[in-house]
């Protein structure tokens, strides 16, 4: 169970290893996560929730706690801004201050892990990748079902030549949290990357069995259908995903393109008007 107090702004994972087939799938999370790939849109947002004591004697403590949360939120937001500017050292310092203000917060561990992960990839520093992995594990030790961190660690394992470990980690997450579609979506991503499309389809079916209205799973299924040439099924999946979440401009473009293609194919397939030869049309 995630902590009710989540003052850290989080770094969203949208791995560079993910193929174009899954690029449309909106990453999961809340408003307080910075994209790992700065070129990717920011989708992860989290909300600040405070539990205020009812007793007047606790008023000073409560006000102090809120002030601390605000400081943490400011440091996390500053870390996000620095991360997006490519100032990873500054981002690490900001995220570390946020962690100092709320020791053990899993989101702060995740932010640090994701920042070191990005540094390690960009600058070819294996030491940063090892540090990132340590922070991911610290996060998951406190919040085993932290979706963004599960994704980030799986990506790192694949990038460092350990896809088997990544699959095992995600499968364990699926067993531990059977009511969540997210492990299945991430396993489907890895199966697709390894060329195992039937397994990817099975995992997406499992995700939709848990949550039939999961927009991410619908978009991923649409992409698999489109890649297989099943444009009608792809259009149906994309359209349903848009009904559930209109804030997906790339998916909107996909729907429009497929609809236009279907309309053009229908016109081309129409027989010529009676009494008019094809040459005269």
C-alpha positions as CSV (number, residue, x, y, z in Angstrom):
1,X,0.0,0.0,0.0
2,X,1.4,3.4,-1.0
3,X,1.7,6.0,1.7
4,X,-1.1,8.6,2.0
5,X,1.5,11.3,2.1
6,X,3.2,11.6,-1.3
7,X,4.9,15.0,-1.4
8,X,7.6,13.9,-3.9
9,X,7.2,14.9,-7.5
10,X,7.9,11.8,-9.4
11,X,10.0,11.0,-12.5
12,X,7.9,9.2,-15.1
13,X,9.5,6.2,-16.9
14,X,8.9,6.0,-20.6
15,X,11.8,3.7,-21.6
16,X,13.8,4.4,-24.7
17,X,14.0,0.7,-25.3
18,X,10.2,0.5,-25.9
19,X,9.5,0.0,-29.6
20,X,7.2,2.1,-31.7
21,X,4.5,-0.5,-31.3
22,X,4.0,0.6,-27.7
23,X,4.9,4.3,-28.1
24,X,1.2,5.4,-28.1
25,X,0.5,3.8,-24.7
26,X,0.2,6.6,-22.2
27,X,2.5,5.9,-19.2
28,X,0.8,5.4,-15.9
29,X,1.1,7.6,-12.8
30,X,0.5,11.0,-11.4
31,X,1.4,14.5,-11.9
32,X,4.6,14.5,-9.9
33,X,6.9,12.4,-12.1
34,X,9.4,13.8,-14.6
35,X,9.8,11.9,-17.9
36,X,12.9,9.7,-18.0
37,X,13.2,10.7,-21.6
38,X,13.0,14.4,-21.6
39,X,11.6,14.4,-25.1
40,X,8.6,12.4,-24.0
41,X,5.5,14.1,-22.7
42,X,4.9,14.3,-19.0
43,X,2.1,12.0,-18.0
44,X,2.8,11.2,-14.4
45,X,1.1,13.3,-11.9
46,X,0.5,12.7,-8.2
47,X,-1.5,14.6,-5.7
48,X,-0.7,15.8,-2.3
49,X,-2.9,14.5,0.5
50,X,-2.7,15.6,4.0
51,X,-4.2,13.9,7.0
52,X,-5.0,16.6,9.6
53,X,-5.4,15.8,13.2
54,X,-8.7,16.8,14.8
55,X,-7.4,17.8,18.2
56,X,-6.5,21.4,18.7
57,X,-3.5,20.4,20.8
58,X,-2.0,19.0,17.6
59,X,-2.4,22.2,15.5
60,X,1.2,23.3,15.8
61,X,2.4,19.8,14.8
62,X,0.1,19.7,11.9
63,X,1.1,23.1,10.6
64,X,4.7,22.1,10.9
65,X,4.1,18.9,9.0
66,X,2.3,20.7,6.2
67,X,5.2,23.2,6.0
68,X,7.6,20.2,5.7
69,X,5.4,18.7,2.9
70,X,5.4,22.0,1.0
71,X,9.2,22.2,1.2
72,X,9.5,18.6,-0.1
73,X,7.0,19.4,-2.9
74,X,9.1,22.4,-3.8
75,X,12.3,20.4,-3.9
76,X,10.6,17.7,-6.0
77,X,9.2,20.3,-8.4
78,X,12.6,21.9,-8.7
79,X,14.1,18.6,-9.4
80,X,11.6,18.0,-12.2
81,X,12.5,21.4,-13.7
82,X,16.2,20.7,-13.6
83,X,15.7,17.2,-14.9
84,X,13.8,18.5,-17.9
85,X,16.6,21.0,-18.5
86,X,19.2,18.2,-18.5
87,X,20.7,19.4,-15.2
88,X,20.8,15.9,-13.7
89,X,23.2,16.8,-10.9
90,X,21.0,19.6,-9.8
91,X,18.0,17.3,-10.0
92,X,19.7,14.7,-7.9
93,X,20.5,17.4,-5.3
94,X,16.8,18.5,-5.2
95,X,15.5,15.0,-4.9
96,X,18.0,14.2,-2.2
97,X,16.8,17.3,-0.2
98,X,13.2,16.0,-0.6
99,X,14.2,12.6,0.7
100,X,16.0,14.2,3.6
101,X,12.8,16.0,4.6
102,X,10.8,12.7,4.4
103,X,13.2,9.8,5.0
104,X,12.2,6.6,3.5
105,X,9.6,8.0,1.0
106,X,9.5,5.5,-1.8
107,X,8.7,8.2,-4.4
108,X,11.8,10.1,-3.5
109,X,13.9,6.9,-3.9
110,X,12.2,6.4,-7.3
111,X,13.0,9.9,-8.5
112,X,16.7,9.4,-7.6
113,X,16.7,6.1,-9.3
114,X,15.2,7.4,-12.5
115,X,17.6,10.3,-12.6
116,X,20.6,8.1,-12.2
117,X,19.2,5.8,-14.7
118,X,18.9,8.5,-17.3
119,X,22.4,9.8,-16.5
120,X,23.8,6.3,-16.9
121,X,22.2,5.8,-20.3
122,X,23.1,9.3,-21.7
123,X,26.7,9.3,-20.5
124,X,27.6,5.6,-20.6
125,X,28.3,5.4,-16.9
126,X,27.7,1.9,-15.5
127,X,28.2,3.2,-12.0
128,X,25.1,5.4,-12.3
129,X,23.1,2.4,-13.6
130,X,24.1,0.4,-10.5
131,X,23.1,3.4,-8.3
132,X,19.8,3.6,-10.1
133,X,19.1,-0.1,-9.5
134,X,19.9,0.3,-5.8
135,X,17.4,3.2,-5.5
136,X,14.7,1.3,-7.4
137,X,15.1,-1.6,-4.9
138,X,14.9,0.8,-2.0
139,X,11.7,2.1,-3.4
140,X,10.2,-1.3,-4.0
141,X,11.3,-2.5,-0.6
142,X,8.9,0.1,0.8
143,X,6.2,0.1,-1.9
144,X,6.3,-3.3,-3.8
145,X,3.5,-2.3,-6.1
146,X,5.0,1.1,-7.1
147,X,4.0,0.9,-10.7
148,X,6.5,3.5,-12.1
149,X,9.4,1.9,-10.2
150,X,8.4,-1.6,-11.3
151,X,8.5,-0.3,-14.9
152,X,11.8,1.6,-14.4
153,X,13.6,-1.4,-12.9
154,X,12.3,-3.7,-15.6
155,X,13.6,-1.3,-18.2
156,X,17.0,-1.1,-16.5
157,X,17.2,-4.9,-16.3
158,X,16.5,-5.2,-20.1
159,X,19.0,-2.5,-20.9
160,X,21.7,-4.3,-18.9
161,X,21.1,-7.6,-20.6
162,X,18.8,-9.2,-18.1
163,X,15.4,-9.6,-19.8
164,X,14.7,-12.9,-17.9
165,X,15.0,-11.1,-14.6
166,X,12.8,-8.3,-15.8
167,X,10.0,-10.8,-16.8
168,X,10.4,-12.7,-13.5
169,X,10.1,-9.4,-11.5
170,X,6.9,-8.4,-13.4
171,X,5.4,-11.8,-13.1
172,X,5.9,-11.7,-9.3
173,X,4.3,-8.3,-9.3
174,X,1.3,-9.7,-11.2
175,X,0.9,-12.6,-8.7
176,X,1.2,-10.2,-5.7
177,X,-1.3,-7.7,-7.2
178,X,-3.8,-9.8,-9.2
179,X,-6.3,-6.9,-9.3
180,X,-4.0,-4.6,-11.2
181,X,-3.7,-4.7,-15.1
182,X,-0.4,-2.9,-15.0
183,X,1.9,-5.9,-14.6
184,X,0.3,-7.6,-17.6
185,X,0.7,-4.4,-19.7
186,X,4.4,-4.2,-18.9
187,X,5.0,-8.0,-19.5
188,X,3.2,-7.6,-22.8
189,X,5.7,-4.8,-23.7
190,X,8.7,-7.0,-23.0
191,X,7.1,-10.0,-24.8
192,X,6.6,-7.8,-27.9
193,X,10.2,-6.5,-27.7
194,X,11.4,-10.1,-27.8
195,X,9.2,-10.8,-30.8
196,X,6.7,-13.0,-28.9
197,X,3.5,-11.4,-30.2
198,X,1.1,-14.2,-29.1
199,X,2.4,-13.9,-25.5
200,X,2.0,-10.1,-25.7
201,X,-1.6,-10.5,-26.9
202,X,-2.3,-13.0,-24.0
203,X,-0.9,-10.5,-21.5
204,X,-3.1,-7.7,-22.8
205,X,-6.1,-10.0,-22.7
206,X,-5.3,-10.7,-19.1
207,X,-5.0,-7.0,-18.4
208,X,-8.4,-6.3,-20.0
209,X,-9.9,-9.2,-18.1
210,X,-8.9,-7.4,-14.9
211,X,-9.9,-4.0,-16.1
212,X,-12.0,-3.9,-19.4
213,X,-11.8,-0.1,-19.4
214,X,-8.1,0.2,-19.1
215,X,-7.1,2.8,-21.8
216,X,-3.4,1.8,-21.8
217,X,-4.2,-1.9,-22.5
218,X,-6.7,-0.9,-25.2
219,X,-4.2,1.3,-27.0
220,X,-1.5,-1.5,-26.8
221,X,-4.0,-4.0,-28.1
222,X,-4.9,-1.6,-30.9
223,X,-1.2,-1.3,-31.9
224,X,-0.8,-5.1,-32.0
225,X,-3.9,-5.4,-34.1
226,X,-2.7,-2.6,-36.5
227,X,0.7,-4.2,-36.8
228,X,-1.0,-7.5,-37.7
229,X,-3.0,-5.8,-40.4
230,X,-6.3,-6.0,-38.5
231,X,-7.3,-2.3,-39.0
232,X,-10.9,-2.8,-37.9
233,X,-10.0,-4.3,-34.6
234,X,-7.3,-1.7,-34.2
235,X,-9.8,1.1,-34.9
236,X,-12.2,-0.4,-32.4
237,X,-9.6,-0.6,-29.6
238,X,-8.3,2.9,-30.3
239,X,-11.8,4.4,-30.4
240,X,-12.7,2.7,-27.1
241,X,-9.5,4.0,-25.5
242,X,-10.4,7.6,-26.6
243,X,-13.9,7.3,-25.2
244,X,-12.3,6.5,-21.8
245,X,-9.6,9.2,-22.1
246,X,-9.8,12.0,-24.6
247,X,-6.4,13.4,-23.7
248,X,-4.5,11.2,-26.1
249,X,-3.7,13.3,-29.2
250,X,-1.5,10.7,-30.8
251,X,-4.3,8.1,-30.5
252,X,-6.7,10.7,-31.9
253,X,-4.5,11.0,-35.0
254,X,-4.4,7.2,-35.3
255,X,-8.2,7.0,-35.2
256,X,-8.6,9.7,-37.9
257,X,-6.0,8.1,-40.1
258,X,-7.6,4.6,-39.9
259,X,-11.1,6.1,-40.4
260,X,-9.9,8.0,-43.5
261,X,-8.2,4.9,-44.8
262,X,-11.3,2.9,-44.3
263,X,-13.5,5.5,-46.1
264,X,-11.1,5.6,-49.0
265,X,-11.1,1.9,-49.3
266,X,-14.9,1.8,-49.3
267,X,-15.1,4.4,-52.1
268,X,-12.5,2.5,-54.2
269,X,-14.5,-0.7,-53.8
270,X,-17.7,0.8,-55.0
271,X,-18.8,-0.5,-58.5
272,X,-19.0,2.1,-61.2
273,X,-22.4,3.8,-61.9
274,X,-24.7,1.8,-64.1
275,X,-24.1,2.5,-67.8
276,X,-20.7,4.1,-67.2
277,X,-17.5,2.2,-68.2
278,X,-14.5,2.3,-65.9
279,X,-12.5,4.1,-68.5
280,X,-15.1,6.9,-68.6
281,X,-15.0,7.5,-64.9
